[in-house]
Amino acid sequence: MVESRSLVAGYDGPGPLIYLSVAVLVAAVRWRFVPLVAVVVSALFLVGGLADADFRDRLTGPVGAALAGGWLQMISFVAVMLCGLVAVRQPARARQPHQLTGER
């Protein structure tokens, strides 16, 4: 990219630009909502993977590393989306020391 002075040189999809956008969002968004950024990125990659015919063929192709890797990637994107939503939904708890009960 630097040598050619072009953002689309050796274009391999929007992944690098998405990661750059995520880095900017993480720096700009309140920390409470950073998991939502991960949810959005995972959704983008999940939709992008399913929109690509070659990738869909790997998900339904013969048993092998490509099949296992494709499904592992899809499952991990769904897991990130679920965990990110749960993390944002849970109330922020004030960190207070626990009181010990019992006699001294």
Secondary structure by P-SEA (a helix, b strand, c coil): cccccccccccccaaaaaaaaaaaaaacccccaaaaaaaaaaaaaaaaaaacaaaaaaaaccccaaaaaaaaaaaaaaaaaaaaaaaaacccccbbbbbbbccc
